[in-house]
Amino acid sequence: MENLYIESTEFSPKVNLDFNKKKFELIGISRPEDVIAFYETLIYKLDKYVTKTIQNGDVSIVNFQLKFDLTYMNSASSKYILQILDYFKKLYNKEAKINIDWYYDDVDDQIFEDGEDLSDVINMPFNLISRS
């Protein structure tokens, strides 16, 4: 499966989805003008990867590292982030090891609370990590 790398802009985060290294990173600001267009390629690749991985059998050997280091995300982005997490949840439910690091600034309660909320909604543990 081909990896996906998107450089960050003033309005969109850096995306690094590396299937070989089992690493996913979303870093920066997430308020793209066309949120659907921005996230659709990522969602498509995750759907293909998860479907193929589950069909191939032993998901328990999968060990994926997720890093969310966002300084801001709008509500439309948070819906897509929830979708991203839902794909990893499918692997997690099949005994895959999914480690989620959620970074926040001590002075930014919103990003911290977003991490807590997403962890609760998706019912997966997050490592809430202060940047300071």
C-alpha positions as a printed Julia matrix, in Angstrom:
132×3 Matrix{Float64}:
   0.0     0.0    0.0
   1.31    3.44  -0.94
   2.07    5.85   1.89
   0.55    9.33   2.07
   2.43   12.51   2.88
   0.91   15.99   2.75
   2.93   19.04   3.79
   1.24   21.47   6.17
  -0.1    24.83   5.06
  -1.46   27.84   6.89
  -4.85   26.1    7.1
  -4.17   22.37   6.9
  -2.06   19.96   8.93
   0.87   17.85   7.9
  -0.27   14.3    7.23
   2.17   11.42   7.37
   0.64    7.98   6.92
   3.41    5.4    6.63
   2.09    1.86   6.33
   5.57    0.3    6.37
   6.54    1.94   9.65
   2.98    1.67  11.03
   2.95    5.39  11.77
   0.31    8.07  11.36
   0.85   11.76  12.17
  -1.47   14.74  11.97
   0.41   17.9   12.93
  -0.46   21.6   12.84
  -3.68   23.5   12.23
  -6.71   21.73  10.79
  -9.19   24.11   9.24
  -8.89   23.4    5.52
 -11.17   25.39   3.25
 -12.49   22.19   1.67
 -12.31   19.7    4.52
 -13.89   16.91   2.47
 -11.33   17.17  -0.32
  -8.49   17.37   2.19
  -9.44   14.28   4.2
 -11.03   12.06   1.51
  -7.74   10.59   0.23
  -6.65    9.78   3.76
  -9.99    8.14   4.6
  -9.87    6.14   1.35
  -6.37    4.82   2.07
  -7.26    3.92   5.66
 -10.39    2.1    4.53
  -8.39    0.02   2.03
  -5.64   -0.73   4.55
  -7.99   -1.74   7.37
 -10.17   -3.9    5.12
  -7.14   -5.66   3.64
  -5.47   -6.13   7.03
  -8.57   -7.64   8.62
  -9.15   -9.92   5.61
  -5.55  -11.15   5.74
  -5.99  -12.51   9.24
  -3.7   -12.0   12.2
  -4.32   -8.37  13.12
  -2.73   -8.88  16.56
   0.73   -8.41  15.0
  -0.2    -4.88  13.87
   1.35   -2.2   16.07
   0.38    1.29  14.86
   1.61    4.56  16.37
  -0.73    7.57  16.03
   0.38   11.11  16.74
  -2.08   14.0   16.88
  -0.21   17.25  17.47
  -2.8    19.86  16.53
  -2.74   23.45  17.68
  -6.25   24.06  16.35
  -9.0    22.06  14.68
 -12.4    23.2   13.52
 -15.55   21.14  14.07
 -15.54   19.76  10.51
 -11.99   18.5   11.02
 -12.9    16.87  14.32
 -15.56   14.81  12.52
 -12.92   13.49  10.11
 -10.49   12.85  12.93
 -13.2    10.77  14.58
 -13.58    8.82  11.31
  -9.82    8.26  11.2
  -9.89    6.98  14.76
 -12.83    4.74  13.92
 -10.74    2.94  11.29
  -8.0     2.32  13.82
 -10.67    1.22  16.31
 -11.6    -1.6   13.91
  -8.02   -2.87  14.14
  -7.94   -2.28  17.9
 -11.07   -4.4   18.3
  -9.28   -7.23  16.48
  -6.38   -7.15  19.02
  -4.07   -4.78  17.12
  -1.88   -2.56  19.27
  -2.82    1.06  18.61
  -0.95    3.74  20.54
  -2.48    7.22  20.38
  -0.45   10.25  21.47
  -2.53   13.44  21.74
  -0.47   16.61  22.28
  -1.77   19.81  23.84
  -0.51   23.08  25.32
  -1.1    23.61  29.03
  -2.73   26.95  28.26
  -5.08   25.45  25.66
  -7.91   23.67  27.43
  -9.81   23.14  24.19
  -7.32   20.81  22.5
  -6.9    18.88  25.78
 -10.68   18.53  26.14
 -11.0    17.51  22.49
  -8.54   14.69  23.15
 -10.45   13.57  26.23
 -13.77   13.72  24.37
 -12.5    11.79  21.36
 -10.97    9.15  23.63
 -14.31    8.75  25.4
 -16.37    8.66  22.2
 -14.12    6.17  20.43
 -13.54    4.22  23.66
  -9.79    3.89  23.17
  -7.06    5.09  25.5
  -5.16    8.26  24.55
  -1.81    9.37  25.93
  -2.51   13.05  26.68
   0.89   14.71  26.43
   1.66   18.3   27.39
   3.98   20.14  25.0
   5.46   22.22  27.84
